[in-house]
Amino acid sequence: MTIFIGADHRGFELKNLILEYLHEKNIRIEDLGAYEQDPLDDAVDFGQKVAQAVLQNPDNHLGILICGSGCAVIIAANRLKGIRAGVALNESQTSHIRENDHVNVLSLASDYTDHETAKKIVDAFLAASPKMDEKYLRRIKKLDQ
Protein backbone atom coordinates (compact mmCIF):
# COMPACT_ATOMS: atom_id res chain seq x y z
CA MET A 1 0.00 0.00 0.00
CA THR A 2 1.12 3.52 -0.79
CA ILE A 3 -0.02 6.60 1.09
CA PHE A 4 0.04 9.85 -0.86
CA ILE A 5 0.26 13.06 1.13
CA GLY A 6 -0.21 16.68 0.16
CA ALA A 7 -0.64 19.99 1.94
CA ASP A 8 -0.83 23.67 1.24
CA HIS A 9 1.25 26.26 3.11
CA ARG A 10 -0.95 26.12 6.20
CA GLY A 11 -0.57 22.34 6.41
CA PHE A 12 3.10 22.30 5.40
CA GLU A 13 4.58 21.85 8.90
CA LEU A 14 2.10 19.12 9.88
CA LYS A 15 2.66 17.31 6.57
CA ASN A 16 6.39 17.14 7.21
CA LEU A 17 5.82 15.83 10.72
CA ILE A 18 3.51 13.09 9.40
CA LEU A 19 5.97 12.21 6.62
CA GLU A 20 8.72 11.69 9.19
CA TYR A 21 6.40 9.79 11.51
CA LEU A 22 5.28 7.35 8.80
CA HIS A 23 8.82 6.91 7.45
CA GLU A 24 9.91 5.89 10.97
CA LYS A 25 7.13 3.28 10.94
CA ASN A 26 8.34 1.98 7.54
CA ILE A 27 5.07 2.90 5.86
CA ARG A 28 5.37 3.67 2.17
CA ILE A 29 4.45 7.31 1.72
CA GLU A 30 4.88 9.63 -1.24
CA ASP A 31 5.03 13.40 -0.83
CA LEU A 32 3.07 15.29 -3.49
CA GLY A 33 3.87 18.75 -2.13
CA ALA A 34 4.00 21.46 -1.14
CA TYR A 35 7.76 21.20 -1.08
CA GLU A 36 8.26 24.69 0.32
CA GLN A 37 6.14 27.01 2.39
CA ASP A 38 4.56 29.34 -0.18
CA PRO A 39 1.70 31.49 1.16
CA LEU A 40 0.39 31.90 -2.39
CA ASP A 41 -0.12 28.19 -3.13
CA ASP A 42 -3.62 26.75 -3.45
CA ALA A 43 -5.06 23.89 -1.40
CA VAL A 44 -7.10 22.86 -4.44
CA ASP A 45 -3.96 21.85 -6.34
CA PHE A 46 -2.83 19.45 -3.62
CA GLY A 47 -6.31 18.03 -3.12
CA GLN A 48 -6.50 17.13 -6.79
CA LYS A 49 -2.94 15.74 -6.95
CA VAL A 50 -3.50 13.37 -4.06
CA ALA A 51 -6.92 12.29 -5.32
CA GLN A 52 -5.55 11.53 -8.79
CA ALA A 53 -2.73 9.48 -7.27
CA VAL A 54 -5.16 7.46 -5.12
CA LEU A 55 -7.34 6.73 -8.16
CA GLN A 56 -4.41 5.17 -10.02
CA ASN A 57 -4.84 2.11 -7.82
CA PRO A 58 -7.74 2.64 -5.40
CA ASP A 59 -7.43 -0.82 -3.85
CA ASN A 60 -3.85 -0.18 -2.76
CA HIS A 61 -3.58 3.59 -2.35
CA LEU A 62 -4.79 5.98 0.32
CA GLY A 63 -4.35 9.71 0.68
CA ILE A 64 -3.75 12.23 3.41
CA LEU A 65 -4.44 15.92 2.82
CA ILE A 66 -3.76 18.85 5.10
CA CYS A 67 -4.81 22.47 5.03
CA GLY A 68 -5.75 24.97 7.73
CA SER A 69 -9.43 24.01 7.96
CA GLY A 70 -9.16 20.55 6.45
CA CYS A 71 -12.01 21.53 4.15
CA ALA A 72 -10.51 23.18 1.04
CA VAL A 73 -8.47 20.10 0.14
CA ILE A 74 -11.41 17.70 0.51
CA ILE A 75 -13.69 19.84 -1.61
CA ALA A 76 -11.12 19.55 -4.41
CA ALA A 77 -10.51 15.83 -3.86
CA ASN A 78 -14.19 14.91 -3.73
CA ARG A 79 -14.72 16.32 -7.22
CA LEU A 80 -13.12 13.15 -8.59
CA LYS A 81 -15.36 10.11 -8.94
CA GLY A 82 -14.20 7.33 -6.67
CA ILE A 83 -12.73 9.60 -4.03
CA ARG A 84 -14.32 9.72 -0.61
CA ALA A 85 -12.42 12.35 1.34
CA GLY A 86 -13.34 13.28 4.88
CA VAL A 87 -11.94 15.44 7.63
CA ALA A 88 -11.30 13.97 11.07
CA LEU A 89 -10.59 15.67 14.36
CA ASN A 90 -10.09 12.62 16.61
CA GLU A 91 -9.36 8.89 16.51
CA SER A 92 -12.93 7.72 16.99
CA GLN A 93 -14.26 9.86 14.15
CA THR A 94 -11.39 8.67 11.96
CA SER A 95 -12.18 5.00 12.50
CA HIS A 96 -15.86 5.68 11.86
CA ILE A 97 -15.37 7.48 8.54
CA ARG A 98 -12.88 4.89 7.29
CA GLU A 99 -15.06 1.92 8.28
CA ASN A 100 -18.57 3.19 7.54
CA ASP A 101 -18.01 5.76 4.80
CA HIS A 102 -15.07 4.02 3.13
CA VAL A 103 -13.03 7.23 3.23
CA ASN A 104 -9.92 6.75 1.10
CA VAL A 105 -8.50 10.24 1.59
CA LEU A 106 -8.11 11.58 5.12
CA SER A 107 -8.02 15.32 5.66
CA LEU A 108 -6.46 17.01 8.65
CA ALA A 109 -7.16 20.55 9.83
CA SER A 110 -3.74 21.88 10.80
CA ASP A 111 -5.22 24.92 12.55
CA TYR A 112 -7.23 22.68 14.89
CA THR A 113 -5.10 19.55 15.28
CA ASP A 114 -2.00 19.32 17.44
CA HIS A 115 0.88 17.09 16.40
CA GLU A 116 0.23 14.23 18.81
CA THR A 117 -3.46 14.10 17.93
CA ALA A 118 -2.56 14.13 14.22
CA LYS A 119 -0.34 11.06 14.70
CA LYS A 120 -3.16 9.24 16.51
CA ILE A 121 -5.64 10.16 13.76
CA VAL A 122 -3.27 8.88 11.06
CA ASP A 123 -2.72 5.64 13.00
CA ALA A 124 -6.49 5.15 13.32
CA PHE A 125 -6.97 5.81 9.59
CA LEU A 126 -4.36 3.25 8.61
CA ALA A 127 -5.58 0.65 11.14
CA ALA A 128 -9.25 0.77 10.15
CA SER A 129 -10.76 -1.12 7.23
CA PRO A 130 -13.97 -0.41 5.33
CA LYS A 131 -16.90 -2.50 6.47
CA MET A 132 -18.20 -4.76 3.72
CA ASP A 133 -21.77 -5.20 4.99
CA GLU A 134 -24.41 -4.77 2.30
CA LYS A 135 -25.70 -1.47 3.69
CA TYR A 136 -22.26 0.17 3.47
CA LEU A 137 -21.58 -1.19 0.00
CA ARG A 138 -25.02 0.03 -1.15
CA ARG A 139 -24.23 3.54 0.05
CA ILE A 140 -20.85 3.58 -1.69
CA LYS A 141 -22.43 2.33 -4.91
CA LYS A 142 -24.92 5.22 -4.78
CA LEU A 143 -22.07 7.71 -4.39
CA ASP A 144 -20.19 6.25 -7.35
CA GLN A 145 -23.16 6.33 -9.71
Secondary structure, DSSP 4 states (H G I P E B T S, - for coil): -EEEEEE-TTTHHHHHHHHHHHHHTT--EEE-S--S--TT--HHHHHHHHHHHHHTSTTTEEEEEEESSSSHHHHHHTTSTT--EEE-SSHHHHHHHHHHS---EEEEETTT--HHHHHHHHHHHHH------HHHHHHHHHHH-
